[in-house]
Amino acid sequence: MVGVDPGLANLGLGAVQEAGKEAGFLGGALVSTSPRSSQGERLVVIRRELTAFLDSHRPDAIALEGQFLKHQRQTSFRVGQAVGVVLLTAAERDLPVFEYGPDQVKLALVGSGRADKDQVAFMVRALLKLTAEKRPDHVTDALALALTHLQSRRIGALAALAERQP
């Protein structure tokens, strides 16, 4: 499972694997692009780095942040371009993409949709048994998205099991 925190300037990537009832950390990366480069060049960098990350970790799905800034139009547009690259790259690999909003991530990992970034980061470190070393926020966010999808998948499996019970 790979989580993606999309952005044109900084795109976070996080890979986790399901290990029974737990999750294991596989890797994380921050893709940064230069504002001095053209938008097209920046999108090429994102695609190249995303492709390498996916080829390295071979996920079965991608969890993507799906709720974007509504009040900052220019930022939303640039984030949307990065999302387009992620969606295209996933489609080329027949990888399903699941979108989660920030409140869904907070609720899944902390138990409250009003949790702050530090609480989410703490839970990412705890669930993946990571050391306290500081990771870029975008990578932590990507790992949180991946963990949210694993949690969602587990809940879906439990619900399906409950439906089959007489």
C-alpha positions in Angstrom: 0.0 0.0 0.0 1.3 3.4 -0.9 0.0 6.7 0.4 0.4 9.9 -1.5 0.2 13.4 -0.1 0.0 15.4 -3.4 1.6 18.7 -4.2 3.5 20.4 -7.0 6.3 21.8 -4.8 6.4 18.8 -2.4 4.8 15.4 -2.8 5.0 12.9 0.0 5.2 9.1 -0.5 4.8 6.4 2.1 4.8 2.7 1.7 3.4 0.3 4.3 2.5 -3.4 4.3 -0.1 -5.3 6.2 1.4 -7.7 8.7 -1.5 -9.5 10.3 -3.3 -7.0 12.6 -0.4 -4.6 12.4 1.3 -2.5 9.7 4.9 -2.4 8.8 6.9 0.5 7.4 8.5 -0.1 4.0 9.7 3.4 3.1 9.0 7.0 2.5 10.2 9.7 0.1 9.7 13.4 -0.4 9.6 14.5 -4.0 10.5 18.2 -4.2 10.4 20.3 -7.3 12.0 23.7 -8.0 9.8 26.7 -8.5 12.3 27.9 -11.1 11.4 24.9 -13.3 8.4 25.1 -15.6 5.2 23.4 -14.5 5.7 20.7 -17.1 9.3 20.0 -15.9 8.0 19.8 -12.3 5.3 17.3 -13.3 7.9 15.2 -15.1 10.0 15.0 -11.9 6.9 13.9 -9.9 6.1 11.2 -12.5 9.7 9.9 -12.6 10.0 9.8 -8.8 6.6 8.3 -8.3 7.2 5.7 -10.9 10.5 4.7 -9.3 8.8 4.5 -5.8 6.0 2.4 -7.1 8.4 0.1 -9.0 10.4 -0.3 -5.8 7.5 -1.1 -3.5 5.0 -2.8 -5.9 1.8 -1.7 -4.0 -1.6 -3.2 -4.5 -3.3 0.2 -4.2 -2.7 3.9 -3.7 -4.3 6.0 -1.0 -4.5 9.7 -2.0 -5.5 12.8 -0.2 -8.8 13.7 -1.9 -9.9 16.9 -0.3 -8.1 20.0 -1.6 -7.9 23.6 -0.7 -11.0 25.4 -1.8 -10.1 29.0 -0.9 -6.6 29.1 -2.5 -7.5 28.7 -6.1 -3.9 28.8 -7.5 -2.7 26.2 -5.0 -5.7 24.0 -5.6 -4.9 24.1 -9.4 -1.3 23.1 -8.9 -2.2 20.3 -6.4 -4.7 19.1 -8.9 -2.0 18.8 -11.6 0.1 16.6 -9.3 -3.0 14.5 -8.5 -3.5 14.1 -12.3 0.0 12.7 -12.6 -0.7 10.3 -9.7 -3.9 9.1 -11.2 -2.4 8.6 -14.6 0.6 6.7 -13.2 -1.7 4.5 -11.1 -4.0 3.8 -14.1 -1.0 2.7 -16.2 -0.3 0.1 -13.6 -3.9 -0.9 -13.0 -3.6 0.2 -9.4 -6.9 1.2 -7.7 -6.8 4.7 -6.1 -8.7 5.4 -2.9 -9.2 9.0 -1.7 -9.4 10.1 1.9 -10.0 13.6 3.3 -8.0 15.0 6.2 -10.9 14.4 8.6 -11.2 10.8 7.6 -7.4 10.3 8.3 -7.6 12.0 11.7 -10.7 9.9 12.6 -9.1 6.6 11.5 -5.8 7.1 13.3 -6.6 9.3 16.3 -10.3 8.7 16.8 -11.2 12.3 16.3 -11.7 14.3 13.0 -10.4 17.4 14.9 -7.0 15.9 15.8 -4.0 18.0 15.1 -1.0 17.2 12.9 1.2 16.3 15.9 -1.4 13.7 17.1 -1.5 12.1 13.7 2.3 12.1 13.4 2.5 10.4 16.9 0.0 7.7 15.8 1.9 7.1 12.5 5.1 6.6 14.5 3.4 4.4 17.1 1.5 2.2 14.6 4.6 1.7 12.4 6.9 1.4 15.4 9.2 4.1 14.0 11.9 5.9 16.0 11.2 9.5 17.0 13.4 10.8 14.1 11.7 13.7 12.3 10.3 12.9 8.9 9.1 15.6 6.5 5.4 16.4 7.2 4.4 15.3 3.6 6.0 11.9 4.1 4.2 11.5 7.5 0.9 12.5 5.8 1.5 10.0 3.1 2.1 7.2 5.6 -1.1 8.3 7.5 -3.1 8.0 4.2 -1.7 4.5 3.7 -2.6 3.5 7.3 -6.1 4.9 6.9 -6.6 2.7 3.9 -5.4 -0.4 5.7 -7.8 0.5 8.5 -10.7 1.0 6.1 -9.9 -2.3 4.4 -10.0 -4.1 7.8 -13.3 -2.5 8.7 -14.7 -3.5 5.3 -13.6 -7.1 5.8 -15.1 -7.2 9.3 -18.4 -5.8 7.9 -18.5 -8.4 5.1 -17.9 -11.1 7.7 -20.7 -9.8 9.9 -23.1 -9.8 7.0 -22.4 -13.5 6.4 -23.2 -14.5 10.0 -26.7 -15.8 10.6 
